Amino acid sequence: MISSSTYATDLSDTEWAILAPLIPPAKAGGRPRTTNMRAVCNGIFYQLKTGCQWHLLPHDFPSFNTVYAYYRKWQRQGIWERMNRTLSEQCRIQAGRDPSPSAIAADSQSVKTAEKRGRYTATMAASR
């Protein structure tokens, strides 16, 4: 089903043109894909932005089961990380920079948060 409504989270034609080549192709040898991948992505982005439960996705998106199945499959296969890395590299190239950063900066707040989380996690585990 193609989304007939327009949501703030829907991909523009320009955004879809960039993202579409990063979507894994349908499995070779199987039935042809009938699911609209742009509608699936729009459903995923809608859920991530709004925080709604998957089963409460508006009905103009594909079935919530289909949208969630693609989300989880791509998560397990590392597709989201690959998409983020590719898009980040493209942005860096457009900005005239090297595709991969040569250094990273971590502020002291990141370190404090990591330490606090470590203690918190240990406390939670001990109280079970």
C-alpha positions in Angstrom: 0.0 0.0 0.0 1.3 3.4 -0.9 0.9 6.1 1.7 -1.8 8.5 0.5 -1.3 10.8 3.5 1.7 13.0 3.9 3.4 12.9 7.2 6.3 15.1 8.4 8.4 12.0 8.6 7.8 10.9 4.9 10.8 10.9 2.7 10.9 13.5 0.0 11.7 12.5 -3.6 15.2 13.7 -3.2 15.8 11.8 0.1 14.3 8.7 -1.4 16.6 8.9 -4.5 19.5 8.9 -2.1 18.2 6.1 0.2 16.6 3.8 -2.4 20.0 2.3 -3.7 20.9 1.5 -0.1 17.8 -0.8 0.4 18.8 -4.4 0.1 17.3 -6.1 -3.0 14.7 -8.8 -2.8 16.0 -12.3 -2.2 17.2 -13.9 -5.5 15.1 -16.8 -6.7 12.1 -15.9 -4.6 8.8 -14.3 -5.5 9.1 -10.7 -6.8 8.8 -8.1 -4.0 5.4 -6.6 -3.9 5.9 -4.4 -0.9 6.6 -0.7 -1.5 10.0 -0.1 0.2 9.5 3.7 0.3 6.2 3.1 2.2 8.1 0.7 4.6 10.8 3.3 5.2 8.2 6.0 5.8 6.4 3.7 8.3 9.7 3.0 10.1 10.6 6.7 10.3 7.1 7.6 11.5 7.3 5.0 14.3 10.8 6.1 15.3 9.8 9.8 15.4 6.5 9.5 17.1 7.4 6.6 19.4 4.0 4.9 18.8 3.6 1.2 19.2 4.2 -0.7 16.0 0.6 -1.9 15.9 -0.6 1.7 16.1 1.0 2.8 12.8 -1.6 4.6 10.6 -3.3 2.3 8.1 -1.9 4.2 5.1 1.5 2.4 5.7 2.0 -1.2 4.9 0.9 -3.7 7.6 2.7 -3.0 10.9 3.9 -6.6 10.8 5.6 -6.0 7.5 7.1 -2.6 8.6 8.4 -4.1 11.8 9.7 -7.2 10.1 11.8 -5.1 7.7 13.0 -2.9 10.6 14.2 -5.9 12.7 15.7 -7.7 9.7 17.7 -4.7 8.6 18.7 -4.2 12.3 20.0 -7.7 12.6 21.8 -7.6 9.2 23.5 -4.3 10.1 21.8 -2.4 7.2 21.0 0.6 9.4 24.7 1.0 10.3 25.7 0.6 6.7 23.1 3.2 5.6 24.3 5.7 8.3 27.9 5.2 7.4 27.2 5.6 3.6 25.1 8.7 4.2 27.7 10.2 6.5 30.5 9.6 4.0 28.4 11.2 1.2 27.8 14.3 3.4 31.5 14.5 4.2 32.5 14.2 0.5 29.9 17.0 -0.4 31.5 19.2 2.3 34.9 18.6 0.7 36.2 16.5 3.5 37.7 13.0 3.6 34.9 10.4 3.7 36.2 8.9 7.0 37.0 11.1 10.0 40.6 10.9 11.1 40.0 11.7 14.7 37.2 11.7 17.3 36.6 13.9 20.3 35.0 12.7 23.5 34.0 15.2 26.1 34.2 14.6 29.8 30.4 14.3 30.1 30.5 11.2 27.8 33.0 9.6 30.2 31.0 10.5 33.3 27.8 9.1 31.7 29.5 5.9 30.8 30.8 5.5 34.3 27.4 6.2 35.9 25.7 3.8 33.5 28.2 1.1 34.5 27.4 1.5 38.2 23.7 1.8 37.5 23.7 -1.4 35.4 25.6 -3.3 38.1 23.2 -2.0 40.7 20.2 -3.1 38.6 21.7 -6.5 38.0 22.3 -7.1 41.7 18.8 -6.2 42.7 17.1 -8.7 40.5 
